[in-house]
Amino acid sequence: MYIKEMSNALEEYHAFMETQANRTVFQTPEWGEVKTDGSWTRDVLLVMSDNHEPVAAAMILYRKLPAVNQYLAYAPRGIVTDYTNAEQLKSVFATLKVYLKSKNAFGLKIDPELQWREWTNKFEMVEGGFNNEEYRKNILAAGFVERPMDLGFDGIQPRLTMILPLKDEGKVSSKRSIRKNVIK
């Protein structure tokens, strides 16, 4: 697989998006334009198979961390791809990982708009409700780390907010200066 930069070929990007059931406005180049107000930059990408066919679309936003030369990469509502195809998903994220490292990103945050379990408004699973646990398992198998389920302030984000660490050992740098600047 390889990455195809699409900023100058938006028609092709939109054509692929139209074929995908899980497309979302948050993965459009137009949404990226809204977010690029000076604090974010963006890439519009297609992940291509070895047969030169698109298998995923990704509008990636980058935000530079203060005082360091690293970026948080964020794919709003996740990338647009088939989350049920575990092997393809692993390859897609492995390809994105190499690309994002070259952009000096330290991690990729996604929050895919996928319903994987049916819950009540009291955070209890609905007995006999739908179960798309396959989505979650495939994302985790691709190297992501999920946020814990809680009712605190962090619980505002969707349950499937996950981070793909880009360092090979799976840990984000713990340099004191980075931690100090991220907390600010």
N, C-alpha and C positions, 0 to 999 in steps of 0.2 A: 504494500500500500504506500501511497505518497500523498502529500498535501498539494492542492492546487489553490493558489491565491486568487480570489474572485472579485476584488475591489473594482476591477475594470471590466468585469464580465458578469454583471448582475443578472442579466437575462437568464444565463445558464444556471446560476444559483437559484433564482426564483422558479425556474422550470423544474429543477429537482425537488424543491420544497413543495411544489404543487402535487407531487406524487406521494408525499408522505402523510400518513394519517396523524402523526403526532407533531405536525408543524405548529408553530406558535408565533405570534407577532413579535415575541421577545427574541426570536432568532433571526429576525429580518435585518438587513443592512439599514433600513430606515429607523429601526429602534436604536441601532448602534449610533446613528447620527444624533438622535436625541440625547444619548448618554455622553457623547464626546464634547463636553462643555469646557474642556481644559484640564479636568482631573482624570479623565478616562481617554484612552485611545482604543482603536478597534482593528480587528482583522476579520475579513469575510472569507471563509475557507470551505472547500469541498475536500473530503477525504476520498481518494480514488482507489479503486481496486487495481490489482495487477493487470486486469483486462481493460483498464482505463474507463471504468464505469463509476459514477459517484455512488458511495455507500453511506455517506454521512455529510451533513451540512453543519457548520459551526460559525456563529458570529461570536467572536471572543472579544471581551472587553479587558483592558489592562489598566491597572492602577499602580503607580509607582509608590513604593514605601518611602516614607521620609528618611532622609540621611543614608540610604543604602541604594545600591544600584540593582534592585530586584523588584519584580512586579508580581502582583496577584493577578492571575488570569481567571476570568469569570465567564461562564457560558450561561446566560440567563435562561432558566427553565430547561437547562441541559441541552445537549446537542440533539439534532434531529437525525435519528437513525433507528434501526430495528434493535430494540433492547431485548428481544427474545432470542436472538442469534448470539449465543455466548462466545463462540470462537471469533466471529466477526467483530463483536464488541471489544474483545481483548485487543485485536489487531488495530482497530480504529483508535483506541485510547493509547496504545503503544506508539502509534504513528504520531498522534497529537503530542504525546509526551516528549518525543525527540524534537519536534518543531517548537514546542513551548520552551524547552530548555535553551534552544538557540535564541529565543527572544528574551532570555534572562528572567523567566518566570520561576517562582519557587513552588507554585502549586496551582492546580486548576480546581475551581469551585463550580459545582453544578447543583442545580435544584430542579431536577426533571419533574415535569408536570405529569406524573404517572400515578395512577391509583393502584396501589399494590395490596391494600387491605381495606375492608370496610369497617369504619370506626363510628362509635356514637360520639356525641358532643362531650361526653365525660371520659374520652380516651379509652373506651372499652371496645374490644373487637366485637363486631356483630356476629353472633353465632349463626353459621350457615351463610354468612355474607361472602362476597367474592374474595378470591385469594390469588393475587398475581405476584406471589413471593418470588417467582422466577426473575422478575425485573431486578429486584433488590439483590438477589444472589449473583446475577450476572454482572451487575455494577461492582459489587464487592470483589468478585473474582477478577475484574479488570484492574484492581489495585486501589480502589477508593476506600476511604475510611468514612463511616457514617457518624452523624451527630447522634448523641443519645436522645431518647424520648424523655422529655421532661415538661413540666408546666411553668418553668421559670421564664425569664425574659427571652432566652434563646429559643423557647418553644414557639415563638411567633413564626419563625422560618418553617417552611414545609419540612416534613419528616425526611424527605429524600435529599436534603442538603448534604452533600458529600464533598470531600477534598481528596484530590489525587496528588500526594506528595511527589515532587519531581526529583528529589535526591534519591540516589540508588539505594541507600540504606533505609529509605522510607520515613526519614525524620526531617522536619523543617529545621533549618539552622537554629541553634539555641544560643548564638552569640549574644552577649548581654546588650550590645548596642542595638541589635535588631529587635530584641524583645522590648527594650525600653522605648524605642520609637514606634513600635506597633501599638503599644498600650496607650500612647498619648491620644 
